[in-house]
C-alpha cells in the first residue's frame, strides 16, 4: 500500500494542499536585510527538515519578534509551519491566529493573507477541509489586492488545490494556470518549479498524464538550476505518482530510489519515511516480497521515530502483504490487523474499504479462503454503507434543489398577490372618485385574475413534471440506467410471490429467481486503466444484462461492481441455465477503451425464490443474504462461476441461523442442496486452465 495521509511529499495520497507550504516567505519587501536573508535559509530547511528549522527559529525568536512588520510576519509563518511539520498542531494553530491578529492590528493585507493561508494549512492537518478551503479562498482574494508576486503565486496554487480537493477541477485548472503565468512573470525559478509541480499533480488527477509529464520535465530542468536536493526529491515523488497511474512500475521505482538518495542527502526524515513505504509497495506489486519486507520494516522504524501513526499503519499493511506472500500466514494477518485498526480509528472509510479488498486478495492468494471471505464480508458491509450514504446525499441535494425552486415560485406568487391587492385598493379609490370608470376597472381586474390563474396552472404543471423527474432519478442508477437498490427494496416490500404449477403444457413448477453478480478483479481494471475504464465496463455489463434477460425481469445495480437480477417467473429447472447464460454472455462481451480491448468475467450467487427451508418461506432480505453468501463461495473457489442454493435437506437437524453462519459447512453436512455452474475460460482471456473446483 502507498504512503498514507502524511504531510511529506513522498506520501502519494497526501493532500495536495501542502504543495505550496513554504513559498510565501519572500524578501521582496525586506525591512531587516540580515534577518530576512536568515529566514530565507530557514524556509528551505523548514520544507524538508522541520526539527532543524524549529531549532534555528528559536535562536532568532527574540530578535524576530522585535523586527519590522513584514520580517516579524515571515518569522511567524515559518514558526507555524515548523510546529505543524512536527505534529504540534495546537501550537501551530496558535501561531497562525497570532499572525492573523498581527496583520489586522497593523492593517497590512500581505500579513493578513499570509496568516489566512498558513491557518488553512494547519486546519487541513486537522481534517477540517471545508474550513481550510474557505480560508484559502479568502486569503487568495486579499493577496490579489497586493503587489507581492510571490504571495499571489502561492495563493493561486493553494486556491487551485482547494478547488481540486472540493472536486471542482475546472476551477482548479484555472487557478493553476494563473499561478504559472504569475510565476513566469516573476522571472524566478522557485515559484515556477512550485507552480509546474502543482500543475503536474493536477493533470495526474485529471488522467491527462502526458501533460503531467510535460509539466514535470520543465519543473525538473528548473529545479536542477536551483541545486536543491529537496526540490528534486519532491519532483521525483510526483514522477512516481504519474508513473504508477500510467502503469510504468520500473520508472516509478527508479524515481523512488533517486528521491530517497536526495532525501537522505538533506536528512529529511519525514520524506524518507514516506518514500520507504512507497518502495515497499512498489516491490509488492512486483511480488518481490523479501525486498518489500525489508523496506516496510525500515518504514515502520522511521514512522515510530517520527510519531507518525499514518506511516506506521501503512507500513504494517505492507508487512502484512509481504509476510502473506512469503507464506507466513499468522504474522501477515497480525500486521494487517494492526494497520486496519488505525484506519478504523481515524474513520477513513473509503481508504479502509480499499485496504480490506487488498487484505482479502492477499489472503486468497495465500490459500486462506475462510479469512478471505471474512475480509470480503467486512469490505462489502462498508461498501454498502458508503453506497447508501452517497445515495442519501444525492437525494438530499436533489430535494434541496426542488425545495429552493418551490420557495422561489411561492415568493413570486406572493409578490403577484401583493400587486393584485395594491391594484384592488387603487381600484376602490378610483371607484369612489370616478363612477363612470367602474366598468373599465372591473374589466381590468378580471383580466389580471385570468392571467394569474393561467400562470398558477402553468406552475402546477411544472411542479408535476419536477415530481416525476425526482421519482425517476430516485429509482435509477445514474451511471448504468438500471434500477437502484432503493427501488428494488420498495418493490419487494409490496411483491407477493405465488408459486404456479402446471404452467403451459409441461406441468412444471414456475418460481421466481434471484441472481447476484460481482465483477471479477474489478479493482485491477481501475488500477491498470483508470476509473473511466471501470465505468465503461460497468455500462457494458448493464447492456449485456438487458440483452440476456427479459424486459419483465428487474435488473438492479446493487452497489459498486455488484448487480442483482430478480426474475419473477421462470421454470424451476431453468434457473441454472440462466446462470450459465449470464456467465457466458458477459465473458464474451468486450469494449474498446483508448487503444485496448477490455473484457471481464463475473462470479454469481443464485437461488429460486421463495426459499422454503421448513414450513415458512424466507423473507426476501434473508434470501438475498443467502445468495450473497453463495456468491462469496464462487469468488473463493476460483471466480468465473456460479454457486446456487437449490433447496434444503434434513432441516430438522439444523437451524437457519447455523446455515447463514457458514453456508459452506452446511452444504458439506448435507443440510443445503447446492449446484455449481462453471464459466468458460477463452484462451484469449486466460493463459492457463481454470482453477480446480474444491467441494467440501
N, C-alpha and C positions, 0 to 999 in steps of 0.2 A: 504494500500500500504506500502511496505517496505521502510526503510530509504533510501534516495537517494544518490547522489554522494557526500558524505561527506568524511572528512579525518579521521574520528574516526572509530575505529574497528567495532562498532556495526552497521555501515552502510552496510547492506547486499550487496548492489550494488556498494559499494565503490571500486575504482580502487585498485587492489591488489598490485600495485607498492609501496604502502605506508607501506607494512608489515614490511620492514626492516629498517625503518627510523632511529632508534636510536641505531643500532647495532655497528656502526663504532667506537665509542669513547672508545676504549680500552686503557689500560695502559701498554701494553707490552714493550713500549719504553719510559717509564716515564723519563722526564728530570726535572721535578719540582714536587717531590712526593706529597707535601701537596696540591698544586693546582690541580694536576692530580686526586687525590682522591676526591677533591671537585667537579670536573667536572663529575666524575662517578656518584656521588649522584645526580647532577643536570640532568644528562642524564635520569635517572629513573623517575624523576619528569616530565621532558620535554615530555616524551612519553604520559603522561596521563593528566597533568595539565600545559599546556604551559604558562598561565599567571604567575603562581608562578615561573616557571623556568626562565622566562624572567626577573622577578624582581631579582632573585638570580644572574643571569648573569650580570646584570647592576652593582651589588655590586662589582664584581671582574673584571670588564672590564679593568680598567687601569692596574692592575697587570697582567692580562692575555695577553694583547697586548704587554707587555714588556717581556713576558716569552720566553723560548726557542721555536724552530720551531714547534715541534710536539704538545706541550701544547697550543701554540697560535692557531695552526690549529684546535685542538679539540674544543677550545672555539668558533671559527668562525663557526664550524659545528653546535654546539648547538644553537648559536645565530640565525643562518639561519633557523633552524627547529622550534625554538620558534616563530619567526616572521611569519613563514609560518602557524603555528598552530593557530595564531591569525588573519589570513587572511590579514596580511600586506605583500602582495605578492611583490610589488616593492622593499621594504626594504629587504625582504628575498633574492630576486634575486641579489641585490647589494652586500649582504654579501657573496653569493655563488661566484660571479665574483671576489670579493676581495680574497677569499680563493684560487681560481684557479690561479690568478695572483701571489699570495704569493708563491704557490707551484712552479710555473715556475721560479720565481725570485731566489728561494733557490735551484732549481734543485732537489727537493725531490719528488720522484714518489708516496710515500704514501700520501703526502699532495695533489698532483695533482689529484690522483684517488679519494680521499675523496671529493675534490671540484667538480669534474665531476659528481659523484653520487649525491651529495647534490643538484647541479643545476638540475639534472634530476628530482628530487622530486618536485622542485619548478615549473619547466615548465610544469610538468604533471598537476599541480594545475591550470595552465593557459590553459589547454586543448590543448597543443601543443604536442600530443602524439608522432608523428614521431621524433621530435627533442629530446624529453625525452628518447626515446628508443635508439637513436644514442649515446647520452651522456652516458647512462647506459652501452652500449656495449663497448664504448671507455674506460670508467672508469674501467670495468672489465679487459680489456686487460692490462692496466697499473698496476692494483692491483695484477694481477698474476705474474708480474715481481718482486714483493716484497716478503719479508718473513713475512709480517703481516697477521697472520692466521685469526684473527677476521675480518680484512678488506676483505680478499679473500672470506670468508663465505658470508659477506654482499653483495659483488659484484656479486657472483654467484646467490644469491637469487634474487637480483634486475634484473639481466640479464634474469633469467628464467621468472620472472613476466612480463618483457617487451616482451619476445617472446610469452607468453600466450596472452597478450593484442593484439599482432600482428596476432594471430591466428595460430602460428607455435607451436602446442602443443608437437610434438616430441622433438624439440629443448628445449622447456621449461622444459620437464621432465628430459632431460639430465642434464641441469643446476641445477635443484633442487636436483638430486641425487648427483651431485658433491658437492653442498653446504652441504648436510647432511654428506657425507664422511669426508669433511674437518672439520665440526663441531665435529664429533666423535673423530677425531684425536686430536682436541684441548683439549678434556677432560673436557670442561667447560659446565655447564648446560645451560646458557643463549643462546649461539649460537645454541645448539641442539634444544631448545624449538622453537627458531625462524625458523630454517630450517624445523622442523617437522610440524609446523603450516602452513608455506607456502606450503609444500607438501600436507597437508590435503586439503587446499583450491584448489590446482590444481587438485587433484583427484576428488573433487566435480565438477569442471568444465568439467572433462572428464567422468562424470557419473560413476566413479568407487568408489562408496560410501563406500563399505566395507573396501577398502584400506584407504580411507579418515578417517573413524572412527578408524582404527588401528593406523594410524599415530597420530591422535588426542589423543588417550588414552596414548600413550607413552609420548607425549608432556605434557599432564596434570600431569602425575606422576613426571616428571622432574620439572615442574613449582611449584608443591606443595613443593618441596625441597627448592626452592628459597624464599618461603614465600613472594611472590609478589602478592598482590591482583590485581594489574593492569594486569599482565600477565595472571592470571587466568580469569580475565574478558574478555581479548582478545580471549582466547581459548573457553570460553562459547559462544562468538559470532560465532566462527567457527562451534561449535557444533550446534548452532541454524540454520545456513545455511545448514548444511548437513541434519539436521532433517526435515527442510522444503522440501528439494529436495527429501527426501525419504518418504514423507507423514507420518511423525511422529509428529503431532501437539502438543501432550502433552509433548513429550520430548523437543521439541523446546521451549514451554512455560516455562518449568522448567529451561532450560538453560538461557533464558532471565531473569527470576526472580533472579536466582543465580548471573548472571552477573551484574544486577542492584545493588544488595547488595554490591558486590565488588567495583563497580564504586562509589557508594555513600560513601563507607568507605574511599576512597582516594580523594573524591571531584572532580572527572573527569567530569566536566560539559558537555564537548562536547560529550563524550562517553554516558553519561546519556541521553542526548537529542536523540541520535540515538536509544538507547535501548527503550526509551519511545515510539518512533514511531513504532518500531517493535512489542512492546507489544500491541499497539493499533491495528496493522494489524493482529496480532495473534488472538485477541478476535473477530475481524471482521470475520475471517474465521470460527469461532465457532458460529457466529450470536449472540454473547453476546454484543449487541450494547451499552448497558449502560456502561460497563467497557471500551469498546473501546473508547467511547466518553470521559470518564474521562482521560485515558492515552493520547489521542490525544490532549486534552486541555493542559495537563501538557507539552507535547512535543512542542506545539505552544508557550507557555510561555518561555520554555528553548531555542528554536530556536531564538526567538526575542531577548532574553538577550544576545545571542552569535552573533547576526547579521548574522545568518546562513540562507540564503534565501532558500537553498535546504531543510533543515529540516522544515522550516516554510511552504513551499509549500506542502511537503508530509503530514504534519500534517493537513493542510486544506483538502487535498483529503480524508484522513481518517475520519475527522469530517464530510465531505460531505456524505460519505457512512454510517456513524453511524446515522446521522440525517435522511437520507432516510430510513434506516432500522427501525427507530423509528416512521416513518410516518410524519416527519417534512419536507415536500417537498420543500418549498421555502428556508428554512435555509440550507438544504442539497445541493440544486443547487447553492446557493450563495458561500458556501465553495468550492465546486467543481470548480466553475469558477475561484475563486481566485488561487487555485492550478494550474489549467490549464494555467493561464496567465503566470506563471513563466516558465513552460516548453516551452511555445511558445516563450518566450523572449530569453531563452538560446539556442533555436533551436535544442533541443534533440528530433528529430523526432521519432526514434524508441520507446523511452520512452513515448512520447506524444501519440503515437498510442495505446500503452497498456493502458494508462490512459483513453483514450476515450472509449476503449472497456469496462473497468470497469465502467465508467460513464453510458454508455448505458445499461449495465446489471443491474446496481443499479436502474436506472430509470424504467426499465421494471419491476423489482420486486416490485417497489413502485406503479406501475399502471399507470405511466405517459408514455403512448405509443408514443404520439407525440414527447415528449422530447427524448425518447429513439431512435426514428427514426432519429431525427436530430443529435444526438451523433453518431449513426452508420454511417450516411452520412458523417460526418466530418472524422470519422476513415477510411471510405472506400476511400475517396479522398486522405488522407495521405498514405494509403496502396498502392494505385495505383501509387502515386508519388514515393514512396520508391522502389516499384517493377520495375518501369521504370528506375530509377537510377541504380539499380542492373543490369538490363539487358544491359543498355548502358555501364556500367563498364566492364561486361563480354565480350561484343562485342569489346570494345576498346582493352582489353587485348589480345583477340584473333587476332585482326587486327595487334596489335603491334608485336605479335609473328610472324605473317605471314610476316610483313614488314622486321623484323630482318633477317628471313631466306632468303627473297628475296635479301636483301642487301648483305648477305654473298655469295649467288650464283653469284651476279654481280661482287663482288670482286674477286671470284675465276675465273670467266670468263675473267675479265680484266687481271688478272695475267697470265692466259694461253695465252691471246692475246699478252701480252708483251713478253712472252717467244717465241712466234711464230715470232714476229718482230726481236727479237735478233737472232733467228735461220736463218731468211732470210738474215740479214746483214752478218752473218758469211758465209752463202752460196755464197753471191756475192763476198766476199773476196776470198773464195776458188775457185770460178769460174774464177777470174782474174789470180790466181796463177797456178791452175791445171785444164786445159781444159778437160783432159781425164776423170775427175771425175764428169763432168757435168750431165751425165745421172743418176748417183747414187744420186746426190744432189736433182734432180727433183723427183726421186722416194721417197726419204725420206720426202720431203716437202709434196707430195701428201698423204703419209701415215699419217703424223701429221694432215693434214686438215681433212682427213676422220675420225680420232679418235675424233677430236674436234667436228665435225658435229654430230657424234653419241651421244656424251656427251650433246650437246646442245638439241638434240631431247629428250634425257632422262630427262634433266632438265625441258623441256617444259611439258613433260608428268607428272612429279611430281607436277609441278605448277598447272596443270589441276586438279589433284587429290586433292590438297590442297584447291583449289577454291570450289570443290564440297563438301569437308568436312566443309568448312566455311559456305556454303549455308545451309547445313543440320543442323549444330549446331545453326545457327541464326534463324531457323524456329521451333525448338523443345525445349520443356522444359526439362532440364537435369534430373529432378527427376522422372517424370512420363512418359516421352517419347511422351506426347501429343503435339499438335501444341501449339505455344505460341501466345500471344496477337498480336505481330507484324505481324506474318504470316497471322492471321485472318484479320487484318486491310488491308493488301496488297491484300488479296483475295477479300474482299468485295468491294474494290475500283474498281475492274475490273468485279465484278459479276453483271449480268443483270438478275433479277428475272422476269420470264414470267409466268403469271397465265395460267393454262391449264384447259380446260373444256372438259367433255366427255371422260376422260381417261378411257381406258378399256371398260367394259360393263356397269359400274354403272352410267356413265354420271356425276360423282361427280367432283366438282372443286378440282384441285390439287394446293397446295400452298407450300411455304416454312414455316419454323417454327424456332423460337429462344427459347432456354431453358437456364436460368441462375440458377446454383445450388450453394448453400452455406452450408458448413458442420455445423450442429447444435452443439453448445457447444464445438467447436474445441479447444478453449483455455483450457478447463477443461482437455482434453486429454493430452495436452502438460504439464500442471501444475502437473497432477497426475502421468503421466507415462514417461515424458521426451519427448524431441523433436524428438528423434529417433522413438518413438511410433507414434508421429504425422505424420512423413514422411511415415511410413508403412501404416497408414490409408489412406493417400492421394494416394499412389500407389494402394491400394485395390480399392478405388473408381474409379481410372482411368481404372483399369482392368474391373470393373463392367460396366462402360460406354461402353467400347469396346464390351462387350458381349451383352448388351441390344440394342445398336444402330447398324446401318448398316455400312459397310465399306465405303459407299459413303457419309456418314454423317461426318461433320467436328466437331471434339471434341477438345476443347481448354482449357488449364489451364489459366484461366483468371487472376489469381493473388491470392497469399496466399492460402486460402482454398476454393476459388471460381472456378467453372468450367462452361464453356459455350459450348452448343451444337447447331450447325446450321444444320438443316435438309432441304436440298434444294427442296425436292419434296415428299409430303405426302397428302392424302385426308384431306380436312379441318376438317371433322368430327373425324379424328383420332388424333388430336392434344392433346386433354385431355387424351386420352388413353395412349399416350406416357408419359405424365406427371405421370400418375398412375403407369406405369411400372417402371419409374425411381425411384419413392418413394419406391415402394415395393421391387424392385430388390436390391437397395443399402442397405435398412434396414435389409434385410435377410442375407446379407453377413457378415462374421466375420473373424478375423485373430487371430492367436495365437501369443502373444508377451510376451517373457520371460515365466512366469507361469500364465499369464492372457489371457482371451479371450476378444478382443475388437470388438465392433460394433458401428455404428453411424447411425443417421438419417440425412436427408438433407431437406432444405427448397428450394422451386423452384418458380421462376417467369417465365412466358412463354407467347408467343403470336404468331399468324401466321405472316408470312412475305411475301409480304409487308403489312404494316398497312396503311389504307387509311382513314383518318378522314374526309376528304371532297372530293375534286376532285383530289388532288395530294397525292401520296404516301409519307410517311415519309422517310427521309434518314435513312440508316441503323444505324447511330450513335444515332439518336433520338429514334429509335425503341428499341435499346439495353438499352438506358436510361429508357424508359418506363417499359421494362421488369425488370430492376434493382429496380424500384420503387415497382413493383408488388412483387418482392422478399422480400423487406423490410416489406410489408404488411403481407406476410406469416410469417416472423420472429416475427413481433409484435403481431400477433394473435395466437401465440401458437406453431410455428415451426412444423416440420414434415408434411408439407402440401404444396400445390402448388396453387398460385394465377395466373390466366391467363387473359390477355386482349383479348377478342374475337372481339371487334369492337367498334364503336361509334354510338351514337344516339343523335338526336336533336343538332347536332353540330353547327347549325346556331345560337344557343343561348349561345355559349361559344367560347373560343379560345383554341388552342393547348397549349399556354403558361399557361393558367389557369389550364388546366388538368395536365401539368407537374409540376406545383407548388404544387398541392395537389391532388394526384390521388384518395385517399380515399374519399375526398369531392366530386370530380367529379363523382365518382361511385354512391355515395348516392344521388346526384342530377339527376341521370339518363342520364348523358352525356357519360358514358363509360359502355359498356357491359362486365362484368367480370364473370369468372367461378372459382369455388373452388374445388380442389381435395384434400381429406384428406388422409394422410398416415395411415398405420396400426400401432397399438400400441401393439406389442407382450408382453405377460405377463412378459417374462424374461427381457425385456428392460424397462418396466415402471410399477412401483408397483401400480399405481392408474389408473385412466381413463384420456384420453386426455382432455386438457382444452376446455371449451365450446367455440364455434365459435361465435364471435360478428360481425354482419353485420350492417354497418352504412348506 
